[in-house]
Amino acid sequence: MRKKLALTLGFAALAAVGAAVAAIGPTGPGQFYTYYDDNGTVVGYSAIRCDNTRESWGKFTKNYSDGYFICDPEI
């Protein structure tokens, strides 16, 4: 009985911590794109930063990779 109670309380605590982290969460992800020519050389870059400012340079092509910035929540 004690083990079952301890396990139940443990899962409840884990769920509470998970909910708190999810509620705080990042302000939103920033996103970036890196553009390549046919030889794989970087020829362009575009980004939307966490504060929603934009940056871009170079040539945009159909060959690209993308990713996300992890944004810290504002305090």
N, C-alpha and C positions, 0 to 999 in steps of 0.2 A: 504494500500500500504506500509506504513512504517513497519507494523508488518511482512509482507512478505519479505521485504528487510532485516530486522533484522534477521529473521529466516534463510534466505539464507546465509547471512554473517556469522551467527553462525555456520551453518553446514560446510561452507567453512573453517572457522578457525579450527573447530574440525578435519576435514579431513587433514588439513595441519599439525596439531600437531601430529595426528596419523601417518602420513607418516614420519615425522621427527623421532619419537620414533622408528618406524620400521626400518628406515635407520641406526640408531645408534645401536639398538638391542644388544643382548649378543654376545660374541665372538663364542658361540656355547655351547650347553648344555653338561655338564658332566653327566655321567650315572653311576648308582650303582646297584648292585645285592646283595641281602641277601639270603643265602641258608639255608634251614631248613631240619631237619630229619623228620621222620614220626610222631614224637610226637610234632613237632612245635618248637623244640629247635634250636637256631641258631648254625649252624655248619660251615659256611663259608661266605666269603664276597669278592666281587670283585668290583673295581671302575675304571673308566676312568675319571680323574679329568679335570677341565676346561682347564688346561695347557697341556692336553694330556698325563700326566704321569699316570702310571698304578699302582694299588695296589691290592693285593689279598692275602688271607690266608684261611686256612681250607679246607673243603671238599665241592666240588660242587655237588649238587643233582638236581633231577628233580623238587623238590619243592622249589620255589624261589619267591621273590617279587623284583620288580625293580622300579627305580625312576630316577629323574634327578636333578642335581645341577643347580641352576641359576647362570650363569656366568656374572660377571661384564665386561663391555667392557673395553678394554685397553685405557688409556688416553694418 
